[in-house]
Amino acid sequence: PLNAYDFQRPGARLEVRSNIARPHAAADYPLYDYPGEYVQSQDGEQYARTRIEALQARYERVRLRGRARGLGSGHLFKLSGYPREDQNREYLVVGAEYRVVQELYETGGGGVGAQFES
C-alpha cells in the first residue's frame, strides 16, 4: 500500500495498491512506502506501479555480452533468436562496460593500436 495526505482535502482517501506476481520467497510480503507525495489517486496508482516495478527489478537482472554499437545505459533493446524463448523479450540497459580497440594501419606493426576500457 502507498498512502499520501492532501492538506487541502484532509478527508481524501489516497491509499493505492499495486501487485506484481513474482516467483520468489519474499513475493507475498507487503511493502509500505509513506508518504506518497501525490494528491490525486490516479497519480498514486502510477507511482505505486512504477515503485514496485523498480524494487522487483533486482530479481530479474541479466548480464549480456555482445558487439552492439550505440547501445548504452538507458537504452531499450529486444533480444531475439535466443535458444530459451522466455528470454526473447525487451530489456532496459542499466549498466554498460566498453572495450574499444583501434587497430594499427601500418605494415609490419604486428601490435594493437590504442585501447580504451571503461
VOSELUM-687740 format. One record per atom (N, C-alpha, C, CB): residue number from 1; residue in one letter; chain; atom name; x, y, z. Coordinates in steps of 0.2 Angstrom, whole numbers, plus 5000, padded with zeros to 4 digits. Atoms other than C-alpha are relative to their C-alpha. Glycine has a CB too. Layout:
residues N
  pos  code  unit  site     u     v     w
  NUM     a     A    CA     X     Y     Z
...
//
This chain:
residues 118
  pos  code  unit  site     u     v     w
    1     p     A     N  5004  4994  5000
    1     p     A    CA  5000  5000  5000
    1     p     A     C  5004  5006  5000
    1     p     A    CB  4995  5000  5006
    2     l     A     N  4997  4993  5001
    2     l     A    CA  5005  5018  4996
    2     l     A     C  4995  5005  5002
    2     l     A    CB  5003  5001  4993
    3     n     A     N  5005  4996  4998
    3     n     A    CA  4997  5032  5005
    3     n     A     C  5003  5007  5000
    3     n     A    CB  4998  4999  5007
    4     a     A     N  4998  4993  5000
    4     a     A    CA  4998  5051  5005
    4     a     A     C  4995  5004  5003
    4     a     A    CB  5001  5003  4992
    5     y     A     N  5004  4996  4997
    5     y     A    CA  4990  5066  5013
    5     y     A     C  4999  5007  4996
    5     y     A    CB  5002  5001  5008
    6     d     A     N  5001  4994  5003
    6     d     A    CA  4982  5081  5005
    6     d     A     C  4997  5005  5005
    6     d     A    CB  4996  5000  4994
    7     f     A     N  5002  4995  4995
    7     f     A    CA  4981  5096  5017
    7     f     A     C  4994  5004  4998
    7     f     A    CB  5006  5005  5002
    8     q     A     N  5006  4997  5003
    8     q     A    CA  4968  5104  5006
    8     q     A     C  4994  4996  5000
    8     q     A    CB  5001  5003  4993
    9     r     A     N  5006  5004  4999
    9     r     A    CA  4957  5089  5007
    9     r     A     C  5002  4995  5005
    9     r     A    CB  4998  4997  4993
   10     p     A     N  4998  5004  4995
   10     p     A    CA  4961  5081  5024
   10     p     A     C  4996  4993  5000
   10     p     A    CB  4999  5003  5006
   11     g     A     N  5004  5006  5000
   11     g     A    CA  4947  5068  5022
   11     g     A     C  5001  4995  4994
   11     g     A    CB  4993  5001  5001
   12     a     A     N  4999  5003  5006
   12     a     A    CA  4953  5062  5005
   12     a     A     C  5003  4993  5001
   12     a     A    CB  5003  5004  4994
   13     r     A     N  4997  5007  5000
   13     r     A    CA  4956  5043  5003
   13     r     A     C  5005  5000  4994
   13     r     A    CB  4995  4994  5000
   14     l     A     N  4995  5000  5005
   14     l     A    CA  4973  5042  4994
   14     l     A     C  5004  4994  5000
   14     l     A    CB  5004  5006  5001
   15     e     A     N  4996  5006  5000
   15     e     A    CA  4979  5025  4998
   15     e     A     C  4999  4996  4993
   15     e     A    CB  4997  4995  5006
   16     v     A     N  5000  5004  5007
   16     v     A    CA  4983  5014  4982
   16     v     A     C  5004  4994  5001
   16     v     A    CB  5003  5005  4994
   17     r     A     N  4996  5006  4999
   17     r     A    CA  4990  4997  4980
   17     r     A     C  5002  4998  4993
   17     r     A    CB  4995  4994  5003
   18     s     A     N  4998  5003  5006
   18     s     A    CA  4999  4988  4966
   18     s     A     C  5004  4994  5001
   18     s     A    CB  5005  5005  4997
   19     n     A     N  4997  5007  4999
   19     n     A    CA  5004  4970  4964
   19     n     A     C  5003  4997  4994
   19     n     A    CB  4994  4995  5003
   20     i     A     N  4996  5003  5005
   20     i     A    CA  5016  4961  4953
   20     i     A     C  5002  4993  5002
   20     i     A    CB  5006  5004  4997
   21     a     A     N  4999  5007  4997
   21     a     A    CA  5016  4942  4955
   21     a     A     C  5008  4998  4998
   21     a     A    CB  4995  4995  4997
   22     r     A     N  4994  5002  5001
   22     r     A    CA  5034  4936  4956
   22     r     A     C  5002  4993  5004
   22     r     A    CB  5005  5005  5003
   23     p     A     N  4999  5007  4997
   23     p     A    CA  5041  4918  4960
   23     p     A     C  5006  5000  5004
   23     p     A    CB  5001  4995  4994
   24     h     A     N  4995  5000  4995
   24     h     A    CA  5052  4922  4974
   24     h     A     C  4998  5000  5007
   24     h     A    CB  5005  5006  4999
   25     a     A     N  5002  5001  4993
   25     a     A    CA  5052  4919  4993
   25     a     A     C  4996  5006  5003
   25     a     A    CB  5006  4998  5004
   26     a     A     N  5002  4994  4997
   26     a     A    CA  5048  4937  4998
   26     a     A     C  4994  5003  4996
   26     a     A    CB  5005  5005  5001
   27     a     A     N  5005  4997  5004
   27     a     A    CA  5034  4939  4985
   27     a     A     C  4993  5002  5003
   27     a     A    CB  4999  4996  4994
   28     d     A     N  5007  4999  4997
   28     d     A    CA  5019  4938  4997
   28     d     A     C  5001  5006  5006
   28     d     A    CB  4998  4994  5003
   29     y     A     N  4999  4995  4995
   29     y     A    CA  5026  4952  5009
   29     y     A     C  4998  5006  4998
   29     y     A    CB  5007  5000  5003
   30     p     A     N  5002  4993  5003
   30     p     A    CA  5018  4969  5008
   30     p     A     C  5006  5005  5001
   30     p     A    CB  4994  5002  5004
   31     l     A     N  4995  4995  4999
   31     l     A    CA  5029  4984  5006
   31     l     A     C  4996  5007  5001
   31     l     A    CB  5004  5000  4993
   32     y     A     N  5003  4993  4999
   32     y     A    CA  5024  5001  5013
   32     y     A     C  5005  5005  4999
   32     y     A    CB  4998  5000  5007
   33     d     A     N  4996  4995  5001
   33     d     A    CA  5030  5017  5007
   33     d     A     C  4996  5007  5001
   33     d     A    CB  5002  5000  4992
   34     y     A     N  5004  4994  4998
   34     y     A    CA  5024  5033  5015
   34     y     A     C  5005  5006  5002
   34     y     A    CB  4996  4998  5007
   35     p     A     N  5006  4998  5003
   35     p     A    CA  5022  5047  5012
   35     p     A     C  5000  4999  4992
   35     p     A    CB  4998  5008  5001
   36     g     A     N  5000  5001  5008
   36     g     A    CA  5017  5045  4993
   36     g     A     C  5001  5006  4996
   36     g     A    CB  4993  4997  4998
   37     e     A     N  4998  4993  5003
   37     e     A    CA  5019  5064  4989
   37     e     A     C  4996  5001  4994
   37     e     A    CB  5007  5000  4999
   38     y     A     N  5004  4999  5006
   38     y     A    CA  5004  5064  4977
   38     y     A     C  4993  5003  5003
   38     y     A    CB  4999  4994  4996
   39     v     A     N  5007  4998  4997
   39     v     A    CA  4986  5072  4979
   39     v     A     C  4994  4997  4996
   39     v     A    CB  5000  5008  5000
   40     q     A     N  5006  5003  5004
   40     q     A    CA  4976  5063  4966
   40     q     A     C  5002  4992  5000
   40     q     A    CB  5000  5002  4992
   41     s     A     N  4999  5007  5000
   41     s     A    CA  4973  5044  4967
   41     s     A     C  5003  4997  4994
   41     s     A    CB  4994  4997  5001
   42     q     A     N  4998  5002  5006
   42     q     A    CA  4977  5041  4949
   42     q     A     C  5008  5001  4999
   42     q     A    CB  4997  5003  4994
   43     d     A     N  4993  4998  5000
   43     d     A    CA  4994  5049  4951
   43     d     A     C  5004  4995  5005
   43     d     A    CB  5002  5007  5003
   44     g     A     N  4997  5005  4996
   44     g     A    CA  4997  5037  4966
   44     g     A     C  5000  4993  4997
   44     g     A    CB  4996  5000  5007
   45     e     A     N  5000  5006  5004
   45     e     A    CA  4992  5022  4956
   45     e     A     C  5006  4999  4996
   45     e     A    CB  4994  4999  4997
   46     q     A     N  4995  5000  5005
   46     q     A    CA  5005  5026  4943
   46     q     A     C  5007  5000  5004
   46     q     A    CB  5000  5006  4995
   47     y     A     N  4994  5000  4995
   47     y     A    CA  5018  5030  4957
   47     y     A     C  5001  4993  5003
   47     y     A    CB  5000  5005  5005
   48     a     A     N  4999  5006  4997
   48     a     A    CA  5015  5014  4966
   48     a     A     C  5002  4994  4995
   48     a     A    CB  4993  4998  5003
   49     r     A     N  4998  5005  5005
   49     r     A    CA  5016  5003  4950
   49     r     A     C  5007  5001  4998
   49     r     A    CB  4995  5001  4994
   50     t     A     N  4993  4999  5002
   50     t     A    CA  5032  5011  4945
   50     t     A     C  5005  4998  5006
   50     t     A    CB  5001  5008  4998
   51     r     A     N  4996  5001  4994
   51     r     A    CA  5039  5010  4963
   51     r     A     C  5001  4992  5001
   51     r     A    CB  4997  5003  5006
   52     i     A     N  5000  5007  4999
   52     i     A    CA  5035  4991  4964
   52     i     A     C  5004  4997  4994
   52     i     A    CB  4993  4997  5000
   53     e     A     N  4996  5002  5005
   53     e     A    CA  5042  4988  4947
   53     e     A     C  5008  5001  5001
   53     e     A    CB  4998  5003  4993
   54     a     A     N  4993  4999  4998
   54     a     A    CA  5059  4996  4952
   54     a     A     C  5002  4996  5005
   54     a     A    CB  5000  5008  5002
   55     l     A     N  4998  5004  4994
   55     l     A    CA  5060  4987  4968
   55     l     A     C  5001  4992  4998
   55     l     A    CB  4995  5000  5006
   56     q     A     N  5000  5007  5002
   56     q     A    CA  5056  4970  4960
   56     q     A     C  5005  4999  4994
   56     q     A    CB  4993  4998  4998
   57     a     A     N  4995  5001  5006
   57     a     A    CA  5068  4973  4945
   57     a     A     C  5006  4997  5002
   57     a     A    CB  5001  5007  4997
   58     r     A     N  4993  5003  4998
   58     r     A    CA  5083  4967  4955
   58     r     A     C  5000  4993  5000
   58     r     A    CB  5002  5003  5007
   59     y     A     N  5001  5007  5000
   59     y     A    CA  5076  4950  4955
   59     y     A     C  5000  4997  4993
   59     y     A    CB  4993  4997  5003
   60     e     A     N  5000  5002  5007
   60     e     A    CA  5077  4950  4936
   60     e     A     C  5006  5003  4996
   60     e     A    CB  4993  5002  4997
   61     r     A     N  4994  4997  5004
   61     r     A    CA  5094  4956  4931
   61     r     A     C  5004  4995  4996
   61     r     A    CB  5005  5004  5005
   62     v     A     N  4996  5004  5004
   62     v     A    CA  5104  4948  4917
   62     v     A     C  5006  5003  4998
   62     v     A    CB  4996  4997  4994
   63     r     A     N  4994  4997  5002
   63     r     A    CA  5121  4950  4911
   63     r     A     C  5002  4998  4993
   63     r     A    CB  5007  4999  5005
   64     l     A     N  4999  5002  5007
   64     l     A    CA  5125  4950  4892
   64     l     A     C  5006  5003  4997
   64     l     A    CB  4994  5003  4996
   65     r     A     N  4994  4998  5003
   65     r     A    CA  5140  4952  4881
   65     r     A     C  4998  5000  4993
   65     r     A    CB  5006  4995  5002
   66     g     A     N  5001  5000  5007
   66     g     A    CA  5140  4957  4863
   66     g     A     C  5004  5005  4997
   66     g     A    CB  4993  5001  4998
   67     r     A     N  4997  4995  5004
   67     r     A    CA  5146  4969  4849
   67     r     A     C  4995  5005  4998
   67     r     A    CB  5004  4996  4995
   68     a     A     N  5005  4996  5002
   68     a     A    CA  5131  4980  4848
   68     a     A     C  5003  5007  5001
   68     a     A    CB  4994  5000  5004
   69     r     A     N  4998  4993  5000
   69     r     A    CA  5136  4998  4843
   69     r     A     C  4995  5005  5002
   69     r     A    CB  5004  5002  4994
   70     g     A     N  5005  4995  4999
   70     g     A    CA  5127  5013  4850
   70     g     A     C  4995  4998  5006
   70     g     A    CB  4996  5001  4994
   71     l     A     N  5004  5002  4994
   71     l     A    CA  5119  5003  4865
   71     l     A     C  5003  5002  5007
   71     l     A    CB  4999  4992  5000
   72     g     A     N  4997  4998  4994
   72     g     A    CA  5122  5010  4882
   72     g     A     C  4994  5001  5005
   72     g     A    CB  5003  5007  4999
   73     s     A     N  5005  4999  4994
   73     s     A    CA  5113  5014  4899
   73     s     A     C  4994  5004  4998
   73     s     A    CB  5004  5003  5006
   74     g     A     N  5006  4997  5002
   74     g     A    CA  5095  5019  4897
   74     g     A     C  4997  4998  4994
   74     g     A    CB  5001  5007  5000
   75     h     A     N  5002  5002  5007
   75     h     A    CA  5093  5011  4880
   75     h     A     C  4995  4994  5001
   75     h     A    CB  5005  4999  4995
   76     l     A     N  5003  5006  5000
   76     l     A    CA  5080  4998  4877
   76     l     A     C  5002  4996  4994
   76     l     A    CB  4992  5001  4999
   77     f     A     N  4999  5004  5006
   77     f     A    CA  5083  4983  4865
   77     f     A     C  4996  4993  5001
   77     f     A    CB  5008  4998  5000
   78     k     A     N  5004  5006  4999
   78     k     A    CA  5074  4967  4861
   78     k     A     C  5004  4994  4998
   78     k     A    CB  4994  5001  4995
   79     l     A     N  4996  5006  5001
   79     l     A    CA  5083  4950  4862
   79     l     A     C  4996  4996  4995
   79     l     A    CB  5002  4997  5006
   80     s     A     N  5003  5005  5004
   80     s     A    CA  5078  4938  4848
   80     s     A     C  5005  4995  4998
   80     s     A    CB  4996  5004  4994
   81     g     A     N  4996  5006  5002
   81     g     A    CA  5084  4921  4842
   81     g     A     C  5004  4997  5005
   81     g     A    CB  5005  5003  4995
   82     y     A     N  4997  5003  4995
   82     y     A    CA  5090  4916  4859
   82     y     A     C  4997  4993  5001
   82     y     A    CB  5000  5004  5007
   83     p     A     N  5003  5007  5000
   83     p     A    CA  5088  4897  4862
   83     p     A     C  4994  4999  5006
   83     p     A    CB  5005  4995  5002
   84     r     A     N  5005  5000  4995
   84     r     A    CA  5077  4900  4878
   84     r     A     C  4995  5005  4998
   84     r     A    CB  5002  5001  5007
   85     e     A     N  5005  4995  5002
   85     e     A    CA  5061  4908  4871
   85     e     A     C  4997  5005  5005
   85     e     A    CB  4994  4996  4997
   86     d     A     N  5002  4996  4994
   86     d     A    CA  5056  4915  4888
   86     d     A     C  5005  5006  5001
   86     d     A    CB  4999  4997  5006
   87     q     A     N  4996  4995  4999
   87     q     A    CA  5071  4926  4887
   87     q     A     C  5000  5005  4994
   87     q     A    CB  5007  4997  5000
   88     n     A     N  5001  4996  5006
   88     n     A    CA  5067  4933  4870
   88     n     A     C  4995  5006  5001
   88     n     A    CB  4998  4996  4993
   89     r     A     N  5005  4994  4998
   89     r     A    CA  5059  4950  4875
   89     r     A     C  5004  5006  5000
   89     r     A    CB  4997  4999  5007
   90     e     A     N  4997  4994  5000
   90     e     A    CA  5063  4968  4878
   90     e     A     C  5004  5001  5007
   90     e     A    CB  4995  5006  4999
   91     y     A     N  4995  4998  4994
   91     y     A    CA  5077  4974  4890
   91     y     A     C  5001  5007  5001
   91     y     A    CB  5006  4995  5000
   92     l     A     N  4998  4993  4999
   92     l     A    CA  5082  4990  4898
   92     l     A     C  5007  4999  5002
   92     l     A    CB  4996  5004  5006
   93     v     A     N  4993  5000  4998
   93     v     A    CA  5101  4993  4899
   93     v     A     C  5001  5004  5006
   93     v     A    CB  5005  5002  4994
   94     v     A     N  4999  4996  4994
   94     v     A    CA  5105  4998  4917
   94     v     A     C  5008  5002  5001
   94     v     A    CB  4997  4997  5006
   95     g     A     N  4993  5000  5000
   95     g     A    CA  5124  4997  4915
   95     g     A     C  5004  4998  4994
   95     g     A    CB  5003  4997  5007
   96     a     A     N  4996  5003  5006
   96     a     A    CA  5137  4995  4902
   96     a     A     C  5008  5001  5001
   96     a     A    CB  4998  5004  4994
   97     e     A     N  4992  4999  5000
   97     e     A    CA  5156  4992  4900
   97     e     A     C  5002  4999  4993
   97     e     A    CB  5003  4994  5005
   98     y     A     N  4998  4999  5007
   98     y     A    CA  5165  4996  4885
   98     y     A     C  5008  4998  4999
   98     y     A    CB  4999  5007  4997
   99     r     A     N  4993  5001  5001
   99     r     A    CA  5181  4990  4877
   99     r     A     C  5001  5001  4992
   99     r     A    CB  5003  4992  5001
  100     v     A     N  4999  4998  5007
  100     v     A    CA  5187  4999  4861
  100     v     A     C  5007  4999  4998
  100     v     A    CB  4998  5008  5000
  101     v     A     N  4993  5001  5002
  101     v     A    CA  5202  4994  4851
  101     v     A     C  5001  5003  4993
  101     v     A    CB  5002  4993  5000
  102     q     A     N  4999  4997  5007
  102     q     A    CA  5209  5004  4836
  102     q     A     C  5006  4996  4998
  102     q     A    CB  5002  5008  5001
  103     e     A     N  4994  5004  5003
  103     e     A    CA  5220  4993  4825
  103     e     A     C  5005  5005  4997
  103     e     A    CB  4997  4995  4995
  104     l     A     N  4995  4996  5003
  104     l     A    CA  5236  4999  4818
  104     l     A     C  4999  4999  4992
  104     l     A    CB  5007  4998  5002
  105     y     A     N  5000  5001  5007
  105     y     A    CA  5236  5003  4800
  105     y     A     C  5007  5000  4996
  105     y     A    CB  4996  5006  4997
  106     e     A     N  4993  5001  5003
  106     e     A    CA  5255  5001  4797
  106     e     A     C  5002  4993  4999
  106     e     A    CB  5005  5004  5005
  107     t     A     N  4997  5006  5001
  107     t     A    CA  5263  4987  4789
  107     t     A     C  5005  4998  5004
  107     t     A    CB  5002  4999  4992
  108     g     A     N  4994  5002  4995
  108     g     A    CA  5274  4976  4800
  108     g     A     C  4999  5002  5007
  108     g     A    CB  5006  5002  4997
  109     g     A     N  5001  4998  4993
  109     g     A    CA  5267  4984  4816
  109     g     A     C  4999  4994  5004
  109     g     A    CB  4994  5005  5000
  110     g     A     N  5001  5006  4996
  110     g     A    CA  5260  4967  4822
  110     g     A     C  4997  5001  5007
  110     g     A    CB  5007  4997  5001
  111     g     A     N  5003  4999  4993
  111     g     A    CA  5253  4975  4838
  111     g     A     C  4993  5003  4999
  111     g     A    CB  5005  5004  5004
  112     v     A     N  5007  4997  4999
  112     v     A    CA  5237  4983  4844
  112     v     A     C  5001  5007  5001
  112     v     A    CB  4996  4997  5006
  113     g     A     N  5000  4993  5000
  113     g     A    CA  5234  5001  4842
  113     g     A     C  4998  5003  5007
  113     g     A    CB  4997  5004  4995
  114     a     A     N  5002  4997  4994
  114     a     A    CA  5226  5012  4855
  114     a     A     C  4994  4996  5003
  114     a     A    CB  4997  5007  4999
  115     q     A     N  5005  5004  4996
  115     q     A    CA  5214  5004  4868
  115     q     A     C  4997  5004  5005
  115     q     A    CB  5003  4993  5003
  116     f     A     N  5004  4996  4995
  116     f     A    CA  5200  5011  4879
  116     f     A     C  4996  4995  5003
  116     f     A    CB  4996  5005  4997
  117     e     A     N  5005  5005  4996
  117     e     A    CA  5191  5001  4893
  117     e     A     C  4997  5004  5005
  117     e     A    CB  5004  4994  5003
  118     s     A     N  5003  4996  4995
  118     s     A    CA  5178  5008  4904
  118     s     A     C  4995  4995  5003
  118     s     A    CB  4996  5005  4997
//
